[in-house]
Amino acid sequence: MSELSVQSLLPALEAPAFAGWLPLLEVFLPTGVADTRQIQQATGFSRHRVVRLLSRLTALAGDQIIARLPMSVPRPHARGRAPVVYRLGEAGAALLRHHGHAEAHPCRLDTSLTVAHALFTLDIRLAALQHSLQVATEKVLTYGEGKIIRPDNLVTLSDGTKALFETEQAADASLLPRILDTLRGRLAFFRSEEAAGVSPVVRVLFAVARGREWQDTVAVWERAMERLAEEEGAALPFQVAAMRLADFLAEPDWAEPPAPHRWRLFPLPTADAPLFLAPRKKHAATLPVDSPAGQDRLPLATVRALLEQDLAAGLTDSVRKQAPHPEPEFFALMHFIYAASHGRERDHLRQTRYPHASIALLRRYLDLQPRLRDHLLQAIRRGAGVSRNSVPAVLHRMQVVIRTFLAFHGLTVSPLLIVHPTPPDSQLPFPGQFGVRVTIAPYLIQALERRGPPNHEQVRAYERTLAWVLWALFNHAEEIGLKRPPFW
């Protein structure tokens, strides 16, 4: 919002009815979001005053100052009805900058998980301020040669020690690589000179439900710390202390070191190493000697341990790196091939002509992608010896070829990209013969091309484009350098 627009709002905000609007907006400075309960806690205003002030700000400028979030935010750690969540708008940020908060900016968080994390981070900040402790929220710490970490909250405890307080949500084994990366960053920080004066205990507060969710989440973090210690082959210079967020907020612990009876500590302290302990080297899980393959069922706990070791060791990362990634140009390139003969700018007579230009470009594309042509030829030959060419059999073999084409480009059939062959019918665009139908979720195009949401017309155009290219793999197989499918 321009300065002129800000100036136009100020006279209205000076009215007694808007008293307290600036302290209310300042609640949003650290994370960009806050719920009504947090606004009450930070400002000391009554619930009635908060609701009334928010309502008046909305009436004054719509969602430009403060916007109510339409999404539901998960709060597995808390009971009862969740308070309403708001985020800072363009005009709200401009008003804060006008009053000396140069760092103010509108909130861009747009998913329930990111909003939830911001709210939980704000919970810890407000708890620290309530206990008269200094706290820096989501501020960059620089160390080494230009390296940085950004703790959720850096709290200065009563003895002057600074402590990292992180907020996390539920985790399973699939998040092991991400957690390991986070912990490696903390390891590098605690080995630097800048870590002097910072508590070597990283407090991690989990917004999870009591019971199974808590136990499973902490177990994943424990395995990550064990893996990190195994990588280092020595004691770690820091320790993780875990607690449920709800338990901490009910009775905060700002002691240094933290009260051991209240936190789940890992690695576990010992008499020889009261704070730091490199966990013992774990041997890879192996098949029981008395359970030869093919005779006894391998216990699922053992299977999970093996899979988690592979995941933590980066096995899936290497597979992921070798796999093709969808490229932003995919849909646009397919449309380029299609439009050579079917473009909207062509006259109606051109629309009825044989698509020589599109076929030529598709053949040239396969010439430039010989591995794709080889994969398609293998897929077409698969099942060629089967004499039965029933409709279900043909549809299945078409789907194999279609999936091969998509997989080469890093894509697969999913709720975001529905692609399936169709039996002969009278429907366009393939009347009287087998066809291909494509449905693309707008979000997939937006995510792939990294632009704004596509309009309806662009989505339909991409659907027609991809359907024709996939159909051409069968109908124009020989012309584009493939073999005519035996079932076509």
TITIMI-935611 format. One line per 8 residues: number of its first residue (from 1); for each residue x, y, z of C-alpha. Coordinates in nm, 2 decimals, padded with zeros to 4 digits. Example, Ala and Ser with C-alpha at 12.3 -4.5 7.8 and 13.67 -1.06 7.14 Angstrom:
2
1) 01.23,-00.45,00.78 ~ 01.37,-00.11,00.71
! end
This chain:
488
1) 00.00,00.00,00.00 ~ 00.13,00.35,-00.09 ~ 00.23,00.61,00.17 ~ -00.06,00.82,00.05 ~ -00.30,00.54,00.13 ~ -00.14,00.50,00.47 ~ -00.19,00.87,00.53 ~ -00.55,00.84,00.44
9) -00.60,00.57,00.71 ~ -00.43,00.75,00.99 ~ -00.71,01.01,01.06 ~ -00.96,00.73,01.10 ~ -00.73,00.53,01.33 ~ -00.69,00.83,01.56 ~ -01.05,00.81,01.66 ~ -01.12,00.67,02.01
17) -01.30,00.37,01.86 ~ -00.96,00.25,01.73 ~ -00.76,00.30,02.05 ~ -00.50,00.02,02.08 ~ -00.47,-00.06,01.71 ~ -00.09,-00.01,01.70 ~ -00.01,-00.26,01.99 ~ -00.25,-00.50,01.83
25) -00.06,-00.48,01.50 ~ 00.28,-00.51,01.67 ~ 00.18,-00.86,01.79 ~ 00.21,-00.97,01.42 ~ 00.57,-00.84,01.37 ~ 00.76,-01.16,01.47 ~ 00.57,-01.42,01.27 ~ 00.30,-01.24,01.06
33) 00.02,-01.44,01.21 ~ -00.16,-01.45,01.55 ~ -00.48,-01.58,01.69 ~ -00.72,-01.39,01.92 ~ -00.59,-01.57,02.23 ~ -00.23,-01.46,02.15 ~ -00.34,-01.10,02.08 ~ -00.51,-01.09,02.42
41) -00.20,-01.23,02.59 ~ 00.04,-00.99,02.41 ~ -00.17,-00.67,02.45 ~ -00.35,-00.74,02.78 ~ -00.68,-00.64,02.61 ~ -01.00,-00.82,02.70 ~ -01.14,-01.07,02.45 ~ -01.43,-00.83,02.38
49) -01.20,-00.55,02.30 ~ -00.98,-00.76,02.07 ~ -01.28,-00.89,01.87 ~ -01.43,-00.54,01.85 ~ -01.10,-00.38,01.73 ~ -01.04,-00.65,01.47 ~ -01.40,-00.60,01.34 ~ -01.34,-00.22,01.31
57) -01.01,-00.27,01.13 ~ -01.18,-00.50,00.88 ~ -01.47,-00.26,00.83 ~ -01.22,00.02,00.77 ~ -00.99,-00.15,00.51 ~ -01.13,-00.50,00.44 ~ -00.85,-00.75,00.46 ~ -00.57,-00.50,00.39
65) -00.48,-00.43,00.75 ~ -00.56,-00.77,00.91 ~ -00.71,-01.07,00.72 ~ -00.89,-01.36,00.88 ~ -00.75,-01.69,00.76 ~ -01.01,-01.91,00.60 ~ -00.82,-02.23,00.67 ~ -00.83,-02.45,00.97
73) -00.50,-02.48,01.16 ~ -00.40,-02.82,01.32 ~ -00.35,-02.80,01.70 ~ -00.31,-03.16,01.80 ~ -00.14,-03.06,02.13 ~ -00.43,-02.85,02.25 ~ -00.79,-02.92,02.35 ~ -01.10,-02.72,02.30
81) -01.22,-02.49,02.02 ~ -00.93,-02.33,01.83 ~ -00.93,-01.94,01.84 ~ -00.96,-01.75,01.51 ~ -00.64,-01.69,01.33 ~ -00.54,-01.36,01.15 ~ -00.25,-01.25,00.94 ~ -00.09,-00.92,00.86
89) -00.20,-00.75,00.54 ~ -00.03,-00.50,00.30 ~ -00.18,-00.20,00.47 ~ -00.10,-00.33,00.82 ~ 00.26,-00.38,00.73 ~ 00.28,-00.03,00.58 ~ 00.12,00.12,00.90 ~ 00.38,-00.06,01.11
97) 00.67,00.07,00.89 ~ 00.52,00.42,00.92 ~ 00.55,00.39,01.30 ~ 00.92,00.29,01.29 ~ 00.91,-00.09,01.23 ~ 01.12,-00.10,00.91 ~ 01.12,-00.48,00.91 ~ 00.74,-00.51,00.89
105) 00.61,-00.70,00.59 ~ 00.28,-00.86,00.49 ~ 00.24,-01.23,00.58 ~ 00.28,-01.47,00.28 ~ 00.21,-01.80,00.47 ~ -00.05,-01.99,00.28 ~ -00.06,-02.35,00.42 ~ -00.21,-02.48,00.74
113) 00.13,-02.64,00.84 ~ 00.33,-02.32,00.79 ~ 00.07,-02.11,00.97 ~ 00.06,-02.36,01.26 ~ 00.44,-02.35,01.30 ~ 00.43,-01.97,01.31 ~ 00.16,-01.97,01.58 ~ 00.35,-02.22,01.79
121) 00.67,-02.02,01.75 ~ 00.47,-01.71,01.87 ~ 00.34,-01.91,02.17 ~ 00.70,-01.96,02.29 ~ 00.79,-01.59,02.23 ~ 00.49,-01.47,02.43 ~ 00.57,-01.71,02.72 ~ 00.93,-01.58,02.74
129) 00.81,-01.22,02.74 ~ 00.56,-01.30,03.01 ~ 00.85,-01.41,03.22 ~ 01.05,-01.09,03.15 ~ 01.30,-01.27,02.93 ~ 01.46,-01.12,02.62 ~ 01.37,-01.32,02.30 ~ 01.46,-01.29,01.93
137) 01.21,-01.47,01.71 ~ 01.32,-01.60,01.37 ~ 01.63,-01.39,01.36 ~ 01.94,-01.49,01.16 ~ 02.25,-01.60,01.35 ~ 02.57,-01.58,01.14 ~ 02.87,-01.80,01.21 ~ 03.18,-01.91,01.04
145) 03.23,-01.78,00.69 ~ 02.89,-01.65,00.61 ~ 02.70,-01.95,00.74 ~ 02.36,-01.89,00.91 ~ 02.10,-02.06,01.12 ~ 01.76,-01.92,01.20 ~ 01.63,-02.05,01.53 ~ 01.26,-02.02,01.59
153) 01.33,-01.84,01.92 ~ 01.66,-01.74,02.08 ~ 01.58,-01.67,02.45 ~ 01.82,-01.50,02.69 ~ 01.78,-01.69,03.02 ~ 01.80,-01.53,03.36 ~ 02.17,-01.62,03.40 ~ 02.26,-01.45,03.07
161) 02.29,-01.77,02.87 ~ 02.12,-01.78,02.53 ~ 01.91,-02.08,02.45 ~ 01.77,-02.21,02.12 ~ 01.40,-02.30,02.14 ~ 01.26,-02.48,01.83 ~ 00.90,-02.56,01.76 ~ 00.82,-02.88,01.56
169) 00.52,-03.08,01.45 ~ 00.46,-03.45,01.42 ~ 00.73,-03.65,01.23 ~ 00.77,-03.99,01.09 ~ 01.06,-04.18,00.93 ~ 01.00,-04.01,00.59 ~ 01.13,-03.68,00.75 ~ 01.46,-03.83,00.87
177) 01.66,-03.67,00.59 ~ 01.52,-03.32,00.67 ~ 01.57,-03.36,01.04 ~ 01.93,-03.48,00.98 ~ 02.00,-03.17,00.77 ~ 01.86,-02.95,01.04 ~ 02.08,-03.12,01.31 ~ 02.39,-03.10,01.09
185) 02.33,-02.72,01.07 ~ 02.31,-02.70,01.45 ~ 02.63,-02.92,01.47 ~ 02.82,-02.68,01.25 ~ 02.70,-02.38,01.46 ~ 02.80,-02.54,01.79 ~ 03.15,-02.61,01.66 ~ 03.20,-02.24,01.58
193) 03.33,-01.96,01.80 ~ 02.99,-01.78,01.77 ~ 02.83,-02.06,01.98 ~ 03.01,-01.93,02.29 ~ 02.75,-01.81,02.54 ~ 02.48,-02.03,02.38 ~ 02.34,-02.32,02.57 ~ 02.45,-02.65,02.42
201) 02.10,-02.79,02.49 ~ 01.86,-02.73,02.20 ~ 01.51,-02.72,02.34 ~ 01.26,-02.87,02.09 ~ 00.89,-02.83,02.16 ~ 00.66,-03.06,01.98 ~ 00.30,-02.96,01.89 ~ 00.18,-03.32,01.90
209) -00.09,-03.51,02.09 ~ 00.00,-03.71,02.39 ~ 00.06,-04.08,02.35 ~ 00.15,-04.25,02.02 ~ 00.20,-03.94,01.82 ~ 00.45,-03.80,02.08 ~ 00.63,-04.13,02.12 ~ 00.67,-04.19,01.74
217) 00.78,-03.83,01.68 ~ 01.05,-03.83,01.95 ~ 01.17,-04.17,01.83 ~ 01.24,-04.03,01.49 ~ 01.44,-03.74,01.64 ~ 01.63,-03.98,01.86 ~ 01.72,-04.19,01.56 ~ 01.83,-03.88,01.37
225) 02.06,-03.78,01.66 ~ 02.20,-04.13,01.68 ~ 02.27,-04.12,01.30 ~ 02.44,-03.79,01.34 ~ 02.66,-03.92,01.62 ~ 02.75,-04.22,01.40 ~ 02.85,-03.99,01.12 ~ 03.08,-03.80,01.35
233) 03.22,-04.10,01.54 ~ 03.25,-03.88,01.85 ~ 03.06,-03.71,02.12 ~ 02.84,-03.43,01.98 ~ 02.89,-03.07,02.11 ~ 02.52,-03.03,02.17 ~ 02.22,-03.22,02.30 ~ 01.85,-03.21,02.22
241) 01.58,-03.17,02.50 ~ 01.23,-03.26,02.39 ~ 00.90,-03.17,02.55 ~ 00.54,-03.14,02.43 ~ 00.45,-02.78,02.36 ~ 00.13,-02.80,02.57 ~ 00.32,-02.93,02.87 ~ 00.58,-02.65,02.84
249) 00.32,-02.38,02.81 ~ 00.14,-02.51,03.11 ~ 00.46,-02.48,03.32 ~ 00.76,-02.33,03.13 ~ 01.11,-02.43,03.22 ~ 01.36,-02.16,03.16 ~ 01.64,-02.31,03.37 ~ 02.00,-02.38,03.25
257) 02.05,-02.67,03.21 ~ 01.69,-02.77,03.17 ~ 01.52,-02.98,03.44 ~ 01.61,-03.34,03.33 ~ 01.30,-03.49,03.49 ~ 01.07,-03.29,03.26 ~ 01.25,-03.32,02.93 ~ 01.33,-03.62,02.70
265) 01.70,-03.58,02.65 ~ 01.90,-03.74,02.37 ~ 02.17,-03.85,02.35 ~ 02.11,-03.96,02.71 ~ 02.35,-03.82,02.98 ~ 02.57,-04.06,03.17 ~ 02.80,-04.04,03.48 ~ 03.11,-04.01,03.25
273) 02.94,-03.77,03.01 ~ 02.68,-03.59,03.21 ~ 02.56,-03.38,02.91 ~ 02.70,-03.52,02.59 ~ 02.72,-03.88,02.49 ~ 02.78,-04.03,02.15 ~ 02.54,-04.32,02.13 ~ 02.69,-04.66,02.08
281) 02.75,-04.77,01.72 ~ 02.45,-04.96,01.61 ~ 02.50,-05.25,01.38 ~ 02.28,-05.28,01.07 ~ 01.97,-05.49,01.13 ~ 02.02,-05.83,00.98 ~ 01.80,-06.13,00.92 ~ 01.77,-06.36,01.22
289) 01.99,-06.67,01.18 ~ 01.70,-06.90,01.25 ~ 01.47,-06.72,01.00 ~ 01.59,-06.81,00.65 ~ 01.42,-06.62,00.37 ~ 01.12,-06.80,00.24 ~ 01.05,-06.99,00.56 ~ 00.96,-06.75,00.84
297) 00.81,-06.41,00.81 ~ 01.06,-06.12,00.89 ~ 00.92,-05.92,01.18 ~ 00.79,-05.59,01.07 ~ 00.99,-05.41,01.34 ~ 01.30,-05.54,01.18 ~ 01.18,-05.44,00.83 ~ 01.11,-05.09,00.96
305) 01.46,-05.07,01.12 ~ 01.62,-05.17,00.79 ~ 01.42,-04.92,00.58 ~ 01.49,-04.64,00.83 ~ 01.86,-04.71,00.81 ~ 01.84,-04.69,00.43 ~ 01.64,-04.36,00.46 ~ 01.88,-04.21,00.71
313) 02.18,-04.32,00.51 ~ 02.06,-04.12,00.21 ~ 01.96,-04.42,-00.01 ~ 01.64,-04.25,-00.11 ~ 01.82,-03.93,-00.17 ~ 02.05,-04.09,-00.43 ~ 01.76,-04.26,-00.60 ~ 01.57,-03.93,-00.60
321) 01.87,-03.75,-00.76 ~ 01.90,-04.01,-01.03 ~ 01.53,-03.99,-01.12 ~ 01.42,-03.74,-01.37 ~ 01.26,-03.42,-01.24 ~ 00.96,-03.26,-01.41 ~ 01.07,-02.95,-01.60 ~ 00.88,-02.62,-01.61
329) 00.87,-02.63,-01.99 ~ 00.70,-02.97,-02.03 ~ 00.34,-02.85,-02.09 ~ 00.45,-02.55,-02.29 ~ 00.67,-02.77,-02.52 ~ 00.39,-03.02,-02.57 ~ 00.16,-02.73,-02.66 ~ 00.42,-02.60,-02.91
337) 00.43,-02.93,-03.09 ~ 00.05,-02.95,-03.10 ~ -00.01,-02.59,-03.20 ~ 00.21,-02.63,-03.52 ~ -00.10,-02.79,-03.68 ~ -00.38,-02.71,-03.44 ~ -00.31,-02.36,-03.32 ~ -00.60,-02.13,-03.26
345) -00.46,-01.88,-03.50 ~ -00.50,-02.12,-03.79 ~ -00.80,-02.09,-04.02 ~ -01.08,-02.34,-04.01 ~ -00.96,-02.52,-04.32 ~ -00.62,-02.57,-04.16 ~ -00.80,-02.74,-03.87 ~ -00.93,-03.02,-04.10
353) -00.59,-03.08,-04.27 ~ -00.36,-03.37,-04.18 ~ -00.13,-03.26,-03.89 ~ 00.19,-03.28,-04.09 ~ 00.37,-03.01,-03.89 ~ 00.29,-03.15,-03.55 ~ 00.39,-03.50,-03.65 ~ 00.72,-03.37,-03.79
361) 00.79,-03.18,-03.47 ~ 00.70,-03.49,-03.25 ~ 00.93,-03.71,-03.46 ~ 01.21,-03.45,-03.43 ~ 01.15,-03.44,-03.06 ~ 01.20,-03.82,-03.03 ~ 01.51,-03.79,-03.25 ~ 01.65,-03.55,-02.99
369) 01.55,-03.78,-02.71 ~ 01.67,-04.13,-02.82 ~ 01.64,-04.28,-02.47 ~ 01.27,-04.18,-02.47 ~ 01.22,-04.35,-02.81 ~ 01.39,-04.67,-02.68 ~ 01.17,-04.68,-02.37 ~ 00.86,-04.63,-02.58
377) 00.96,-04.91,-02.82 ~ 01.01,-05.14,-02.53 ~ 00.67,-05.05,-02.39 ~ 00.50,-05.10,-02.72 ~ 00.66,-05.44,-02.77 ~ 00.56,-05.55,-02.42 ~ 00.28,-05.80,-02.45 ~ 00.30,-05.80,-02.83
385) 00.29,-06.18,-02.83 ~ -00.06,-06.18,-02.67 ~ -00.31,-06.26,-02.94 ~ -00.61,-06.14,-02.75 ~ -00.69,-05.78,-02.83 ~ -01.00,-05.72,-02.62 ~ -01.09,-05.36,-02.53 ~ -00.96,-05.40,-02.17
393) -00.63,-05.55,-02.30 ~ -00.58,-05.27,-02.54 ~ -00.65,-05.00,-02.28 ~ -00.40,-05.16,-02.04 ~ -00.13,-05.17,-02.30 ~ -00.19,-04.81,-02.40 ~ -00.17,-04.71,-02.04 ~ 00.17,-04.88,-02.01
401) 00.30,-04.67,-02.30 ~ 00.14,-04.35,-02.16 ~ 00.30,-04.40,-01.82 ~ 00.64,-04.47,-01.99 ~ 00.62,-04.13,-02.17 ~ 00.52,-03.95,-01.85 ~ 00.78,-04.12,-01.63 ~ 01.06,-04.02,-01.87
409) 00.95,-03.66,-01.80 ~ 00.94,-03.71,-01.42 ~ 00.56,-03.73,-01.41 ~ 00.31,-04.00,-01.31 ~ -00.06,-04.04,-01.32 ~ -00.20,-03.88,-01.00 ~ -00.50,-03.68,-00.87 ~ -00.32,-03.37,-01.01
417) -00.26,-03.54,-01.35 ~ -00.53,-03.78,-01.46 ~ -00.44,-03.95,-01.78 ~ -00.62,-04.26,-01.92 ~ -00.70,-04.42,-02.25 ~ -01.06,-04.43,-02.36 ~ -01.24,-04.70,-02.56 ~ -01.39,-04.63,-02.91
425) -01.70,-04.41,-02.90 ~ -01.86,-04.13,-03.08 ~ -01.71,-03.85,-02.86 ~ -01.46,-03.60,-02.99 ~ -01.17,-03.56,-03.04 ~ -01.12,-03.93,-03.13 ~ -01.45,-04.05,-03.27 ~ -01.48,-04.42,-03.35
433) -01.13,-04.52,-03.22 ~ -00.93,-04.55,-02.90 ~ -00.84,-04.21,-02.75 ~ -00.67,-04.05,-02.46 ~ -00.83,-03.82,-02.19 ~ -00.63,-03.58,-01.98 ~ -00.73,-03.38,-01.67 ~ -00.47,-03.14,-01.52
441) -00.51,-02.97,-01.18 ~ -00.43,-02.60,-01.22 ~ -00.20,-02.62,-00.91 ~ 00.03,-02.87,-01.10 ~ 00.08,-02.61,-01.38 ~ 00.13,-02.33,-01.13 ~ 00.39,-02.54,-00.94 ~ 00.57,-02.66,-01.25
449) 00.59,-02.33,-01.43 ~ 00.64,-02.13,-01.11 ~ 00.39,-01.86,-01.21 ~ 00.06,-01.74,-01.10 ~ -00.25,-01.97,-01.12 ~ -00.33,-02.05,-01.49 ~ -00.67,-01.95,-01.62 ~ -00.93,-02.20,-01.73
457) -00.86,-02.16,-02.10 ~ -00.49,-02.24,-02.05 ~ -00.56,-02.55,-01.85 ~ -00.80,-02.68,-02.11 ~ -00.55,-02.61,-02.39 ~ -00.28,-02.80,-02.21 ~ -00.52,-03.09,-02.16 ~ -00.60,-03.10,-02.53
465) -00.23,-03.08,-02.61 ~ -00.11,-03.36,-02.40 ~ -00.40,-03.58,-02.50 ~ -00.31,-03.54,-02.87 ~ 00.06,-03.60,-02.82 ~ -00.01,-03.92,-02.62 ~ -00.27,-04.04,-02.88 ~ -00.02,-03.96,-03.16
473) 00.22,-04.22,-03.01 ~ -00.02,-04.48,-03.13 ~ -00.21,-04.33,-03.42 ~ 00.11,-04.18,-03.59 ~ 00.36,-04.43,-03.44 ~ 00.54,-04.52,-03.77 ~ 00.55,-04.15,-03.88 ~ 00.73,-04.04,-03.57
481) 00.98,-04.32,-03.57 ~ 00.81,-04.58,-03.36 ~ 00.66,-04.92,-03.45 ~ 00.29,-04.95,-03.51 ~ 00.14,-05.11,-03.20 ~ 00.01,-05.46,-03.29 ~ -00.31,-05.38,-03.11 ~ -00.38,-05.06,-03.30
! end
